[in-house]
Amino acid sequence: MPRDKTPVQVTVKKRAPRKAATAAIKSITNFSSFVGPEKRAALIAQAAYFRAEKRGFAPGHETADWLAAEHEVDARLLRAESPPRV
């Protein structure tokens, strides 16, 4: 006769947010002081256009292009805003 196993309750500890992630979030909110929202949107639109052009303007990827361009522009702005590492 097999033994009945009692269910084991697993507890998962949540990790504290990393300091680097916290600093990145704070600097993202400072984009407006570095680049205005109109300029940021123009940079994103330009990057999305170049992504679509590289793909041959195949339809159905507009949202993916925009989101990838948004990520790319935000990363570039973060790198430009952060002080150089020594």
C-alpha positions as a printed NumPy array, in Angstrom:
array([[  0.   ,   0.   ,   0.   ],
       [  1.561,   3.359,  -1.033],
       [  2.042,   5.984,   1.61 ],
       [ -0.025,   9.121,   1.444],
       [  2.169,  12.12 ,   0.882],
       [  1.254,  15.263,   2.65 ],
       [  1.361,  18.364,   0.485],
       [  4.396,  20.46 ,   1.066],
       [  3.834,  24.187,   1.289],
       [  6.579,  26.105,  -0.446],
       [  7.278,  29.64 ,   0.615],
       [  8.942,  31.96 ,  -1.836],
       [ 10.944,  34.848,  -0.49 ],
       [ 10.682,  38.049,  -2.45 ],
       [ 13.945,  39.735,  -3.186],
       [ 14.486,  43.398,  -2.582],
       [ 14.763,  45.454,  -5.76 ],
       [ 18.295,  45.924,  -6.983],
       [ 19.885,  49.295,  -6.521],
       [ 20.721,  49.508, -10.218],
       [ 17.104,  48.843, -11.172],
       [ 15.917,  51.484,  -8.744],
       [ 18.372,  54.001, -10.199],
       [ 17.237,  53.125, -13.728],
       [ 13.599,  53.691, -12.802],
       [ 14.443,  57.057, -11.29 ],
       [ 16.387,  58.121, -14.371],
       [ 13.556,  57.051, -16.67 ],
       [ 11.286,  59.479, -14.879],
       [ 13.891,  62.203, -15.521],
       [ 13.652,  61.868, -19.325],
       [ 11.376,  64.877, -19.458],
       [ 14.168,  67.09 , -18.123],
       [ 16.687,  65.622, -20.558],
       [ 14.55 ,  65.277, -23.698],
       [ 11.044,  66.602, -24.129],
       [  8.188,  64.186, -24.833],
       [  7.843,  65.454, -28.426],
       [ 11.541,  64.873, -29.122],
       [ 11.406,  61.416, -27.514],
       [  8.366,  60.473, -29.64 ],
       [ 10.154,  61.717, -32.771],
       [ 13.236,  59.624, -31.947],
       [ 11.05 ,  56.557, -31.375],
       [  9.167,  57.112, -34.647],
       [ 12.44 ,  57.44 , -36.543],
       [ 13.875,  54.27 , -34.988],
       [ 10.64 ,  52.365, -35.712],
       [ 10.753,  53.555, -39.328],
       [ 14.318,  52.314, -39.744],
       [ 13.358,  48.951, -38.241],
       [ 10.448,  48.632, -40.672],
       [ 12.664,  49.698, -43.567],
       [ 15.256,  47.056, -42.656],
       [ 12.452,  44.46 , -42.708],
       [ 11.201,  45.651, -46.112],
       [  8.043,  47.287, -44.671],
       [  6.321,  43.919, -44.297],
       [  2.918,  44.53 , -42.663],
       [  1.921,  43.149, -39.28 ],
       [  4.971,  44.178, -37.254],
       [  4.16 ,  47.812, -36.517],
       [  3.579,  47.382, -32.78 ],
       [  6.669,  45.226, -32.332],
       [  8.741,  47.794, -34.234],
       [  7.411,  50.626, -32.094],
       [  8.003,  48.805, -28.802],
       [ 11.515,  47.747, -29.806],
       [ 12.299,  51.292, -30.94 ],
       [ 10.933,  52.658, -27.663],
       [ 13.219,  50.322, -25.723],
       [ 16.196,  51.233, -27.916],
       [ 15.661,  54.997, -27.565],
       [ 15.123,  54.784, -23.808],
       [ 18.331,  52.757, -23.442],
       [ 20.266,  55.294, -25.515],
       [ 18.885,  58.165, -23.452],
       [ 19.768,  56.391, -20.219],
       [ 23.334,  55.792, -21.391],
       [ 23.684,  59.402, -22.486],
       [ 22.349,  60.676, -19.16 ],
       [ 24.412,  58.47 , -16.85 ],
       [ 27.912,  59.567, -15.867],
       [ 30.816,  57.692, -17.48 ],
       [ 32.177,  54.699, -15.577],
       [ 35.79 ,  54.739, -14.486]])
